[in-house]
Amino acid sequence: MDIEKKNEVWDRLENEPDRAYRAFESYRKLPSGERTLIEAYRQHVGNPEAAKPSDTWSRWSSEFAWRERASAYDAYIDRLREKSMEKVIQQQAEEQARQVERMRGRFNELMTIAYSEAMDYLESEDFVQQMRPQDLINIVKLHFEVVERQGSFNPPQQDNDWSEDEQAELDRILEDIDAEKAGEEPGEGSEEGEGDSEEGEA
C-alpha cells in the first residue's frame, strides 16, 4: 500500500504557482553562503548582468517565504549529513571491533600452537638431557608467574609442599643431571651403579 508523502515547507505550496515554485527552487539550490535573491534571479534567467530581480520575483519571495523555507531545507540537509556521519562512524567502529576480534582469535591460535610445540620440546629427551638444575627451577618459577598474572592461579592449598614421591623423583632427576654433567655414573640405586658394585666385589 502506497503511503502518501508528507509535504515539507520547502515543497510546493498549495497556493503557489508552478512558475513561482521553479523560481524558489533556483533560490533554494544556491549554497546558503551565496544565496541571494539577485543571484538566484541571474542564474534563473541566464543574465549575470541583471542589476535587480524582477518585481514578480520580489513579490514571490515575500509572499511564499522563500528565505524561511530555504533555511528549513538547509537544516534538514544538515540533519541528514549528521545522521550519515553517525552511521559511517558506527560502521567504522563495528569494523574495527571485528578486526580486533579477528586479531585476538589469531593471536590465541598462534599462542596455542606455540605452547603445544614448546611443551612437545620440553617433554622430549633432547631437552631433558641438556637441561641443567637451574633451568628446571627457572621453568617452574616462570610457569607459576605466568599463571598467576593471567588470574587463573587458584591452587587448592596455600602451602607449596611437595609430596614425598614428587620430592624423591625430583631428587633423582637432579642427581642424574649432575652425574651426567660431571661425567660420572648415576648414583646408588640405579642398575648401572649396582652392576659396578657387584663387579668390584667379585
ZISULUR-V200694 format. One record per residue. N is the residue number from 1. RES is the residue in one small letter. SS is DSSP state (h for helix, s for strand, l for the rest). PHI is phi in whole degrees, -180 to 180 (999 if undefined). Layout:
n=N res=RES ss=SS phi=PHI
n=N res=RES ss=SS phi=PHI
//
This chain:
n=1 res=m ss=l phi=999
n=2 res=d ss=l phi=-72
n=3 res=i ss=l phi=-107
n=4 res=e ss=l phi=-66
n=5 res=k ss=l phi=-72
n=6 res=k ss=l phi=-75
n=7 res=n ss=l phi=-76
n=8 res=e ss=l phi=-101
n=9 res=v ss=l phi=-64
n=10 res=w ss=l phi=-87
n=11 res=d ss=l phi=-77
n=12 res=r ss=l phi=-66
n=13 res=l ss=l phi=-80
n=14 res=e ss=l phi=-61
n=15 res=n ss=l phi=-97
n=16 res=e ss=l phi=-97
n=17 res=p ss=l phi=-61
n=18 res=d ss=h phi=-61
n=19 res=r ss=h phi=-63
n=20 res=a ss=h phi=-67
n=21 res=y ss=h phi=-68
n=22 res=r ss=h phi=-64
n=23 res=a ss=h phi=-66
n=24 res=f ss=h phi=-64
n=25 res=e ss=h phi=-60
n=26 res=s ss=h phi=-62
n=27 res=y ss=h phi=-70
n=28 res=r ss=h phi=-67
n=29 res=k ss=l phi=-73
n=30 res=l ss=l phi=-69
n=31 res=p ss=l phi=-56
n=32 res=s ss=h phi=-57
n=33 res=g ss=h phi=-74
n=34 res=e ss=h phi=-115
n=35 res=r ss=l phi=-80
n=36 res=t ss=l phi=-137
n=37 res=l ss=h phi=-64
n=38 res=i ss=h phi=-66
n=39 res=e ss=h phi=-67
n=40 res=a ss=h phi=-64
n=41 res=y ss=h phi=-65
n=42 res=r ss=h phi=-60
n=43 res=q ss=h phi=-70
n=44 res=h ss=h phi=-68
n=45 res=v ss=h phi=-93
n=46 res=g ss=l phi=72
n=47 res=n ss=l phi=-128
n=48 res=p ss=l phi=-67
n=49 res=e ss=l phi=-97
n=50 res=a ss=l phi=-60
n=51 res=a ss=l phi=-82
n=52 res=k ss=l phi=-156
n=53 res=p ss=l phi=-69
n=54 res=s ss=l phi=-67
n=55 res=d ss=h phi=-63
n=56 res=t ss=h phi=-63
n=57 res=w ss=h phi=-63
n=58 res=s ss=h phi=-61
n=59 res=r ss=h phi=-69
n=60 res=w ss=h phi=-61
n=61 res=s ss=h phi=-62
n=62 res=s ss=h phi=-81
n=63 res=e ss=h phi=-67
n=64 res=f ss=l phi=-108
n=65 res=a ss=l phi=50
n=66 res=w ss=h phi=-61
n=67 res=r ss=h phi=-61
n=68 res=e ss=h phi=-66
n=69 res=r ss=h phi=-68
n=70 res=a ss=h phi=-66
n=71 res=s ss=h phi=-65
n=72 res=a ss=h phi=-64
n=73 res=y ss=h phi=-66
n=74 res=d ss=h phi=-59
n=75 res=a ss=h phi=-63
n=76 res=y ss=h phi=-62
n=77 res=i ss=h phi=-64
n=78 res=d ss=h phi=-61
n=79 res=r ss=h phi=-64
n=80 res=l ss=h phi=-62
n=81 res=r ss=h phi=-63
n=82 res=e ss=h phi=-62
n=83 res=k ss=h phi=-64
n=84 res=s ss=h phi=-64
n=85 res=m ss=h phi=-65
n=86 res=e ss=h phi=-62
n=87 res=k ss=h phi=-66
n=88 res=v ss=h phi=-63
n=89 res=i ss=h phi=-62
n=90 res=q ss=h phi=-64
n=91 res=q ss=h phi=-64
n=92 res=q ss=h phi=-65
n=93 res=a ss=h phi=-64
n=94 res=e ss=h phi=-65
n=95 res=e ss=h phi=-66
n=96 res=q ss=h phi=-63
n=97 res=a ss=h phi=-64
n=98 res=r ss=h phi=-65
n=99 res=q ss=h phi=-65
n=100 res=v ss=h phi=-62
n=101 res=e ss=h phi=-66
n=102 res=r ss=h phi=-64
n=103 res=m ss=h phi=-64
n=104 res=r ss=h phi=-64
n=105 res=g ss=h phi=-64
n=106 res=r ss=h phi=-65
n=107 res=f ss=h phi=-62
n=108 res=n ss=h phi=-63
n=109 res=e ss=h phi=-64
n=110 res=l ss=h phi=-65
n=111 res=m ss=h phi=-64
n=112 res=t ss=h phi=-64
n=113 res=i ss=h phi=-63
n=114 res=a ss=h phi=-62
n=115 res=y ss=h phi=-64
n=116 res=s ss=h phi=-63
n=117 res=e ss=h phi=-67
n=118 res=a ss=h phi=-65
n=119 res=m ss=h phi=-66
n=120 res=d ss=h phi=-60
n=121 res=y ss=h phi=-69
n=122 res=l ss=h phi=-64
n=123 res=e ss=l phi=-90
n=124 res=s ss=l phi=-77
n=125 res=e ss=h phi=-67
n=126 res=d ss=h phi=-59
n=127 res=f ss=h phi=-68
n=128 res=v ss=h phi=-61
n=129 res=q ss=h phi=-68
n=130 res=q ss=h phi=-90
n=131 res=m ss=l phi=-77
n=132 res=r ss=l phi=-97
n=133 res=p ss=h phi=-56
n=134 res=q ss=h phi=-66
n=135 res=d ss=h phi=-62
n=136 res=l ss=h phi=-63
n=137 res=i ss=h phi=-63
n=138 res=n ss=h phi=-64
n=139 res=i ss=h phi=-64
n=140 res=v ss=h phi=-63
n=141 res=k ss=h phi=-62
n=142 res=l ss=h phi=-63
n=143 res=h ss=h phi=-60
n=144 res=f ss=h phi=-67
n=145 res=e ss=h phi=-64
n=146 res=v ss=h phi=-64
n=147 res=v ss=h phi=-63
n=148 res=e ss=h phi=-67
n=149 res=r ss=h phi=-68
n=150 res=q ss=l phi=-76
n=151 res=g ss=l phi=80
n=152 res=s ss=l phi=-113
n=153 res=f ss=l phi=-92
n=154 res=n ss=l phi=-128
n=155 res=p ss=l phi=-65
n=156 res=p ss=l phi=-66
n=157 res=q ss=l phi=-128
n=158 res=q ss=l phi=-79
n=159 res=d ss=l phi=-83
n=160 res=n ss=l phi=-109
n=161 res=d ss=l phi=-68
n=162 res=w ss=l phi=-89
n=163 res=s ss=l phi=-73
n=164 res=e ss=h phi=-63
n=165 res=d ss=h phi=-66
n=166 res=e ss=h phi=-65
n=167 res=q ss=h phi=-67
n=168 res=a ss=h phi=-66
n=169 res=e ss=h phi=-65
n=170 res=l ss=h phi=-64
n=171 res=d ss=h phi=-61
n=172 res=r ss=h phi=-66
n=173 res=i ss=h phi=-63
n=174 res=l ss=h phi=-66
n=175 res=e ss=h phi=-65
n=176 res=d ss=h phi=-63
n=177 res=i ss=h phi=-66
n=178 res=d ss=h phi=-63
n=179 res=a ss=h phi=-67
n=180 res=e ss=h phi=-64
n=181 res=k ss=h phi=-63
n=182 res=a ss=h phi=-85
n=183 res=g ss=l phi=76
n=184 res=e ss=l phi=-103
n=185 res=e ss=l phi=-79
n=186 res=p ss=l phi=-59
n=187 res=g ss=l phi=-69
n=188 res=e ss=l phi=-60
n=189 res=g ss=l phi=105
n=190 res=s ss=l phi=-86
n=191 res=e ss=h phi=-67
n=192 res=e ss=h phi=-67
n=193 res=g ss=h phi=-64
n=194 res=e ss=h phi=-67
n=195 res=g ss=h phi=-64
n=196 res=d ss=h phi=-65
n=197 res=s ss=h phi=-66
n=198 res=e ss=h phi=-65
n=199 res=e ss=h phi=-65
n=200 res=g ss=h phi=-67
n=201 res=e ss=h phi=-68
n=202 res=a ss=l phi=-68
//
